[in-house]
Amino acid sequence: MVKVLYADWDAQAGAWVRSVLAGVGIECLLESRGGRVCEVLKQSGASAVLMEVMLPEVSGFETCRRVRADRDLFTLPVMLFSSMSAEEELRHGLGQGADDFLPKPCDAMTLTTRLKALLDGAAGLRDPDPLTALMNHRMAKYEIQHRISRKSRFALACMELVNLVEFGRAVGPDARNKALRHAARILEACGERLKDPGFLIAHMGAGHFVAALAPGNAERFCKAAHKSWQEHEPEFYDALGISFAIAEHERSKGHSGVPPVRALVYCTGVRTAAGHSVHACFENIAQLRMHARALGEGVYTDRRVQ
């Protein structure tokens, strides 16, 4: 039987949640103090934690941060509850690393549906991305939140394969997928050369890759990845049976043909102040990406937060 922990000072609310979850075959443990949540989670082996925000001793927000900072617990689904359901409260809760935020009171169907969605989403979380064999995008976001919650200094480096969609249309999906795997191997090799114990690389979907690494290594990694892509591009085209030299010549003449897959690489530091979140990280990346795409292929470093 699936087991979850519900933390709330209100015994009546706890009894209701336990009854509702028992009705759908989920065992519910109860805890009244935020300071004990991490300990109980480790002892019980619960698969998720549901928490009231206004817990005694340690708030639900702080407890959520502690879960995300704990290496044994950081990927556990977290759902927060609060009678204060304003938009600002919701954003703040998600910013602490919560996966979901429900207003109190809520109905039984909403609770069970949303909890089952979280539990289902946790399945396969640690499985590699099936296309590139890198870390998958969901696990990468948990890893980034873990570093934020621990207040670790790190940088994010991104590589985007520009024109990948057009390239796939011209030469087919198999060749497009080979381009993604080729990029994955390049990024892994560049990461290995850094000897950075905190390095991770993930495929975020489509032509997008994200690496987390020490701030001092970010620019060097980006330059190495971009250079390696350029150096291996002719070899990659030749492996597909496409003459890189002829394709480049045709493009220089203005003729249509196989569009080039170019590497756009950019990096940014990450603030680890309280309240910073994965969402804030990726908003910053999106802004940097817009700037980089406007300038064209190359390597771009955001030095504002390094």
Contacts in CASP RR format, 6 or more apart in sequence:
PFRMAT RR
TARGET T0000
AUTHOR 0000-0000-0000
METHOD contacts of the structure
MODEL  1
MVKVLYADWDAQAGAWVRSVLAGVGIECLLESRGGRVCEVLKQSGASAVL
MEVMLPEVSGFETCRRVRADRDLFTLPVMLFSSMSAEEELRHGLGQGADD
FLPKPCDAMTLTTRLKALLDGAAGLRDPDPLTALMNHRMAKYEIQHRISR
KSRFALACMELVNLVEFGRAVGPDARNKALRHAARILEACGERLKDPGFL
IAHMGAGHFVAALAPGNAERFCKAAHKSWQEHEPEFYDALGISFAIAEHE
RSKGHSGVPPVRALVYCTGVRTAAGHSVHACFENIAQLRMHARALGEGVY
TDRRVQ
1 25 0 8 1.000
1 26 0 8 1.000
1 27 0 8 1.000
2 25 0 8 1.000
2 26 0 8 1.000
2 27 0 8 1.000
2 47 0 8 1.000
2 119 0 8 1.000
3 26 0 8 1.000
3 27 0 8 1.000
3 28 0 8 1.000
3 29 0 8 1.000
3 44 0 8 1.000
3 45 0 8 1.000
3 46 0 8 1.000
3 47 0 8 1.000
4 21 0 8 1.000
4 26 0 8 1.000
4 27 0 8 1.000
4 28 0 8 1.000
4 29 0 8 1.000
4 46 0 8 1.000
4 47 0 8 1.000
4 48 0 8 1.000
4 49 0 8 1.000
4 50 0 8 1.000
4 115 0 8 1.000
5 28 0 8 1.000
5 29 0 8 1.000
5 30 0 8 1.000
5 31 0 8 1.000
5 37 0 8 1.000
5 40 0 8 1.000
5 41 0 8 1.000
5 44 0 8 1.000
5 46 0 8 1.000
5 48 0 8 1.000
5 49 0 8 1.000
5 50 0 8 1.000
6 14 0 8 1.000
6 17 0 8 1.000
6 18 0 8 1.000
6 21 0 8 1.000
6 28 0 8 1.000
6 29 0 8 1.000
6 30 0 8 1.000
6 31 0 8 1.000
6 49 0 8 1.000
6 50 0 8 1.000
6 51 0 8 1.000
7 30 0 8 1.000
7 31 0 8 1.000
7 32 0 8 1.000
7 33 0 8 1.000
7 34 0 8 1.000
7 37 0 8 1.000
7 49 0 8 1.000
7 50 0 8 1.000
7 51 0 8 1.000
7 52 0 8 1.000
7 55 0 8 1.000
7 60 0 8 1.000
7 63 0 8 1.000
8 14 0 8 1.000
8 17 0 8 1.000
8 30 0 8 1.000
8 32 0 8 1.000
8 51 0 8 1.000
8 52 0 8 1.000
8 55 0 8 1.000
8 81 0 8 1.000
9 32 0 8 1.000
9 52 0 8 1.000
9 54 0 8 1.000
9 55 0 8 1.000
9 56 0 8 1.000
10 52 0 8 1.000
11 30 0 8 1.000
11 32 0 8 1.000
13 52 0 8 1.000
13 104 0 8 1.000
14 28 0 8 1.000
14 30 0 8 1.000
17 28 0 8 1.000
17 50 0 8 1.000
17 111 0 8 1.000
18 28 0 8 1.000
18 30 0 8 1.000
20 108 0 8 1.000
20 111 0 8 1.000
20 112 0 8 1.000
21 27 0 8 1.000
21 28 0 8 1.000
21 111 0 8 1.000
21 112 0 8 1.000
21 115 0 8 1.000
22 28 0 8 1.000
24 112 0 8 1.000
24 116 0 8 1.000
26 112 0 8 1.000
26 115 0 8 1.000
29 40 0 8 1.000
29 44 0 8 1.000
29 46 0 8 1.000
31 37 0 8 1.000
31 40 0 8 1.000
32 55 0 8 1.000
32 56 0 8 1.000
33 55 0 8 1.000
33 56 0 8 1.000
33 57 0 8 1.000
33 58 0 8 1.000
34 51 0 8 1.000
34 55 0 8 1.000
34 56 0 8 1.000
34 57 0 8 1.000
34 58 0 8 1.000
34 59 0 8 1.000
34 60 0 8 1.000
34 62 0 8 1.000
34 63 0 8 1.000
35 55 0 8 1.000
35 57 0 8 1.000
35 58 0 8 1.000
35 63 0 8 1.000
35 66 0 8 1.000
37 49 0 8 1.000
37 51 0 8 1.000
37 58 0 8 1.000
37 63 0 8 1.000
37 66 0 8 1.000
37 67 0 8 1.000
38 63 0 8 1.000
38 66 0 8 1.000
38 67 0 8 1.000
38 70 0 8 1.000
38 73 0 8 1.000
40 46 0 8 1.000
41 49 0 8 1.000
41 67 0 8 1.000
41 73 0 8 1.000
41 76 0 8 1.000
42 72 0 8 1.000
42 73 0 8 1.000
46 76 0 8 1.000
47 76 0 8 1.000
47 77 0 8 1.000
47 119 0 8 1.000
47 122 0 8 1.000
48 76 0 8 1.000
48 77 0 8 1.000
48 78 0 8 1.000
48 79 0 8 1.000
48 115 0 8 1.000
48 118 0 8 1.000
48 119 0 8 1.000
48 122 0 8 1.000
49 67 0 8 1.000
49 76 0 8 1.000
49 77 0 8 1.000
49 78 0 8 1.000
49 79 0 8 1.000
50 79 0 8 1.000
50 80 0 8 1.000
50 81 0 8 1.000
50 115 0 8 1.000
51 60 0 8 1.000
51 63 0 8 1.000
51 64 0 8 1.000
51 78 0 8 1.000
51 79 0 8 1.000
51 80 0 8 1.000
51 81 0 8 1.000
52 60 0 8 1.000
52 80 0 8 1.000
52 81 0 8 1.000
52 82 0 8 1.000
52 104 0 8 1.000
53 59 0 8 1.000
53 60 0 8 1.000
53 61 0 8 1.000
53 80 0 8 1.000
53 81 0 8 1.000
53 82 0 8 1.000
53 84 0 8 1.000
53 89 0 8 1.000
53 93 0 8 1.000
54 60 0 8 1.000
54 82 0 8 1.000
55 63 0 8 1.000
58 66 0 8 1.000
60 80 0 8 1.000
61 80 0 8 1.000
61 92 0 8 1.000
61 93 0 8 1.000
61 96 0 8 1.000
62 96 0 8 1.000
64 78 0 8 1.000
64 80 0 8 1.000
64 93 0 8 1.000
64 96 0 8 1.000
64 97 0 8 1.000
64 98 0 8 1.000
65 96 0 8 1.000
65 97 0 8 1.000
65 149 0 8 1.000
65 274 0 8 1.000
66 149 0 8 1.000
67 73 0 8 1.000
67 74 0 8 1.000
67 76 0 8 1.000
67 78 0 8 1.000
68 74 0 8 1.000
68 78 0 8 1.000
68 96 0 8 1.000
68 97 0 8 1.000
68 142 0 8 1.000
68 145 0 8 1.000
68 146 0 8 1.000
68 148 0 8 1.000
68 149 0 8 1.000
69 146 0 8 1.000
69 149 0 8 1.000
69 150 0 8 1.000
71 146 0 8 1.000
74 142 0 8 1.000
74 145 0 8 1.000
74 146 0 8 1.000
74 149 0 8 1.000
75 122 0 8 1.000
75 125 0 8 1.000
75 126 0 8 1.000
75 139 0 8 1.000
75 142 0 8 1.000
76 122 0 8 1.000
77 99 0 8 1.000
77 100 0 8 1.000
77 118 0 8 1.000
77 119 0 8 1.000
77 121 0 8 1.000
77 122 0 8 1.000
78 97 0 8 1.000
78 98 0 8 1.000
78 99 0 8 1.000
78 100 0 8 1.000
79 98 0 8 1.000
79 99 0 8 1.000
79 100 0 8 1.000
79 101 0 8 1.000
79 102 0 8 1.000
79 114 0 8 1.000
79 115 0 8 1.000
79 118 0 8 1.000
80 93 0 8 1.000
80 98 0 8 1.000
80 100 0 8 1.000
80 101 0 8 1.000
80 102 0 8 1.000
81 101 0 8 1.000
81 102 0 8 1.000
81 103 0 8 1.000
81 104 0 8 1.000
81 106 0 8 1.000
82 89 0 8 1.000
82 101 0 8 1.000
82 103 0 8 1.000
82 104 0 8 1.000
83 103 0 8 1.000
83 104 0 8 1.000
83 105 0 8 1.000
85 101 0 8 1.000
85 103 0 8 1.000
85 104 0 8 1.000
89 101 0 8 1.000
90 101 0 8 1.000
92 275 0 8 1.000
93 101 0 8 1.000
94 101 0 8 1.000
94 277 0 8 1.000
94 279 0 8 1.000
95 275 0 8 1.000
95 276 0 8 1.000
95 277 0 8 1.000
95 278 0 8 1.000
95 279 0 8 1.000
95 280 0 8 1.000
96 275 0 8 1.000
96 277 0 8 1.000
97 145 0 8 1.000
97 149 0 8 1.000
97 277 0 8 1.000
97 278 0 8 1.000
99 118 0 8 1.000
100 114 0 8 1.000
100 117 0 8 1.000
100 118 0 8 1.000
102 110 0 8 1.000
102 111 0 8 1.000
102 114 0 8 1.000
121 138 0 8 1.000
125 136 0 8 1.000
125 138 0 8 1.000
125 139 0 8 1.000
125 142 0 8 1.000
126 139 0 8 1.000
127 136 0 8 1.000
128 134 0 8 1.000
128 135 0 8 1.000
128 136 0 8 1.000
129 135 0 8 1.000
129 136 0 8 1.000
129 137 0 8 1.000
129 202 0 8 1.000
129 203 0 8 1.000
129 205 0 8 1.000
131 177 0 8 1.000
131 180 0 8 1.000
131 181 0 8 1.000
131 203 0 8 1.000
132 180 0 8 1.000
132 181 0 8 1.000
132 183 0 8 1.000
132 184 0 8 1.000
132 203 0 8 1.000
133 181 0 8 1.000
133 184 0 8 1.000
134 184 0 8 1.000
134 187 0 8 1.000
134 188 0 8 1.000
134 201 0 8 1.000
134 202 0 8 1.000
134 203 0 8 1.000
134 209 0 8 1.000
135 143 0 8 1.000
135 200 0 8 1.000
135 201 0 8 1.000
135 202 0 8 1.000
135 203 0 8 1.000
136 202 0 8 1.000
136 203 0 8 1.000
137 202 0 8 1.000
137 203 0 8 1.000
137 204 0 8 1.000
137 205 0 8 1.000
139 202 0 8 1.000
140 200 0 8 1.000
140 202 0 8 1.000
140 204 0 8 1.000
140 210 0 8 1.000
140 212 0 8 1.000
141 278 0 8 1.000
143 200 0 8 1.000
143 202 0 8 1.000
143 212 0 8 1.000
144 156 0 8 1.000
144 212 0 8 1.000
144 270 0 8 1.000
144 278 0 8 1.000
144 281 0 8 1.000
145 277 0 8 1.000
145 278 0 8 1.000
147 154 0 8 1.000
147 212 0 8 1.000
147 270 0 8 1.000
147 272 0 8 1.000
148 270 0 8 1.000
148 272 0 8 1.000
148 276 0 8 1.000
148 277 0 8 1.000
148 278 0 8 1.000
148 281 0 8 1.000
151 272 0 8 1.000
152 272 0 8 1.000
153 214 0 8 1.000
153 215 0 8 1.000
153 270 0 8 1.000
153 272 0 8 1.000
154 198 0 8 1.000
154 212 0 8 1.000
154 213 0 8 1.000
154 214 0 8 1.000
154 215 0 8 1.000
154 269 0 8 1.000
154 270 0 8 1.000
155 212 0 8 1.000
155 213 0 8 1.000
155 214 0 8 1.000
155 215 0 8 1.000
155 216 0 8 1.000
155 217 0 8 1.000
155 218 0 8 1.000
155 267 0 8 1.000
155 268 0 8 1.000
155 269 0 8 1.000
155 270 0 8 1.000
155 306 0 8 1.000
156 210 0 8 1.000
156 211 0 8 1.000
156 212 0 8 1.000
156 218 0 8 1.000
156 267 0 8 1.000
156 268 0 8 1.000
156 269 0 8 1.000
156 270 0 8 1.000
156 281 0 8 1.000
156 285 0 8 1.000
157 210 0 8 1.000
157 211 0 8 1.000
157 212 0 8 1.000
157 213 0 8 1.000
157 218 0 8 1.000
157 221 0 8 1.000
157 222 0 8 1.000
157 225 0 8 1.000
157 265 0 8 1.000
157 266 0 8 1.000
157 267 0 8 1.000
158 208 0 8 1.000
158 209 0 8 1.000
158 210 0 8 1.000
158 211 0 8 1.000
158 265 0 8 1.000
158 266 0 8 1.000
158 267 0 8 1.000
158 285 0 8 1.000
158 288 0 8 1.000
158 289 0 8 1.000
159 183 0 8 1.000
159 187 0 8 1.000
159 208 0 8 1.000
159 209 0 8 1.000
159 211 0 8 1.000
159 222 0 8 1.000
159 225 0 8 1.000
159 226 0 8 1.000
159 229 0 8 1.000
159 263 0 8 1.000
159 264 0 8 1.000
159 265 0 8 1.000
160 207 0 8 1.000
160 208 0 8 1.000
160 209 0 8 1.000
160 263 0 8 1.000
160 264 0 8 1.000
160 265 0 8 1.000
160 289 0 8 1.000
161 179 0 8 1.000
161 180 0 8 1.000
161 183 0 8 1.000
161 207 0 8 1.000
161 261 0 8 1.000
161 262 0 8 1.000
161 263 0 8 1.000
161 264 0 8 1.000
162 261 0 8 1.000
162 262 0 8 1.000
162 263 0 8 1.000
162 264 0 8 1.000
162 293 0 8 1.000
162 296 0 8 1.000
162 297 0 8 1.000
163 259 0 8 1.000
163 260 0 8 1.000
163 261 0 8 1.000
163 262 0 8 1.000
164 176 0 8 1.000
164 179 0 8 1.000
164 180 0 8 1.000
164 206 0 8 1.000
164 207 0 8 1.000
164 261 0 8 1.000
165 206 0 8 1.000
166 259 0 8 1.000
167 175 0 8 1.000
167 176 0 8 1.000
167 179 0 8 1.000
167 258 0 8 1.000
167 259 0 8 1.000
167 260 0 8 1.000
167 261 0 8 1.000
168 175 0 8 1.000
168 176 0 8 1.000
170 257 0 8 1.000
170 258 0 8 1.000
170 259 0 8 1.000
171 240 0 8 1.000
171 242 0 8 1.000
171 258 0 8 1.000
175 240 0 8 1.000
178 236 0 8 1.000
178 239 0 8 1.000
178 240 0 8 1.000
179 236 0 8 1.000
179 261 0 8 1.000
180 203 0 8 1.000
180 207 0 8 1.000
182 232 0 8 1.000
182 236 0 8 1.000
183 207 0 8 1.000
183 209 0 8 1.000
183 229 0 8 1.000
183 263 0 8 1.000
184 201 0 8 1.000
184 203 0 8 1.000
184 209 0 8 1.000
186 225 0 8 1.000
186 228 0 8 1.000
186 229 0 8 1.000
186 232 0 8 1.000
187 201 0 8 1.000
187 209 0 8 1.000
187 211 0 8 1.000
187 225 0 8 1.000
188 201 0 8 1.000
189 228 0 8 1.000
190 221 0 8 1.000
190 224 0 8 1.000
190 225 0 8 1.000
190 228 0 8 1.000
191 199 0 8 1.000
191 201 0 8 1.000
191 211 0 8 1.000
191 213 0 8 1.000
191 221 0 8 1.000
193 224 0 8 1.000
194 213 0 8 1.000
194 214 0 8 1.000
194 217 0 8 1.000
194 220 0 8 1.000
194 221 0 8 1.000
196 213 0 8 1.000
196 214 0 8 1.000
196 217 0 8 1.000
198 212 0 8 1.000
198 213 0 8 1.000
198 214 0 8 1.000
199 211 0 8 1.000
199 212 0 8 1.000
199 213 0 8 1.000
199 214 0 8 1.000
199 217 0 8 1.000
200 211 0 8 1.000
200 212 0 8 1.000
200 213 0 8 1.000
201 209 0 8 1.000
201 210 0 8 1.000
201 211 0 8 1.000
202 209 0 8 1.000
202 210 0 8 1.000
202 211 0 8 1.000
203 209 0 8 1.000
204 210 0 8 1.000
210 285 0 8 1.000
211 221 0 8 1.000
213 221 0 8 1.000
215 269 0 8 1.000
215 306 0 8 1.000
218 267 0 8 1.000
218 269 0 8 1.000
218 301 0 8 1.000
218 306 0 8 1.000
219 267 0 8 1.000
219 299 0 8 1.000
219 301 0 8 1.000
221 267 0 8 1.000
222 265 0 8 1.000
222 266 0 8 1.000
222 267 0 8 1.000
222 299 0 8 1.000
222 301 0 8 1.000
223 265 0 8 1.000
223 299 0 8 1.000
225 263 0 8 1.000
225 265 0 8 1.000
226 263 0 8 1.000
226 265 0 8 1.000
226 298 0 8 1.000
226 299 0 8 1.000
229 263 0 8 1.000
230 263 0 8 1.000
233 244 0 8 1.000
233 260 0 8 1.000
233 261 0 8 1.000
234 244 0 8 1.000
234 245 0 8 1.000
237 243 0 8 1.000
237 244 0 8 1.000
237 247 0 8 1.000
237 258 0 8 1.000
238 244 0 8 1.000
242 258 0 8 1.000
247 257 0 8 1.000
247 258 0 8 1.000
247 260 0 8 1.000
248 260 0 8 1.000
250 256 0 8 1.000
250 257 0 8 1.000
251 257 0 8 1.000
251 260 0 8 1.000
262 297 0 8 1.000
263 297 0 8 1.000
263 298 0 8 1.000
264 289 0 8 1.000
264 292 0 8 1.000
264 293 0 8 1.000
264 296 0 8 1.000
264 297 0 8 1.000
264 298 0 8 1.000
264 300 0 8 1.000
265 298 0 8 1.000
265 299 0 8 1.000
265 300 0 8 1.000
266 285 0 8 1.000
266 288 0 8 1.000
266 289 0 8 1.000
266 292 0 8 1.000
266 299 0 8 1.000
266 300 0 8 1.000
266 301 0 8 1.000
266 302 0 8 1.000
267 300 0 8 1.000
267 301 0 8 1.000
267 302 0 8 1.000
268 284 0 8 1.000
268 285 0 8 1.000
268 288 0 8 1.000
268 301 0 8 1.000
268 302 0 8 1.000
268 304 0 8 1.000
268 305 0 8 1.000
268 306 0 8 1.000
269 302 0 8 1.000
269 305 0 8 1.000
269 306 0 8 1.000
270 276 0 8 1.000
270 281 0 8 1.000
270 305 0 8 1.000
271 280 0 8 1.000
271 305 0 8 1.000
284 302 0 8 1.000
284 305 0 8 1.000
288 300 0 8 1.000
288 302 0 8 1.000
291 300 0 8 1.000
292 298 0 8 1.000
292 300 0 8 1.000
END
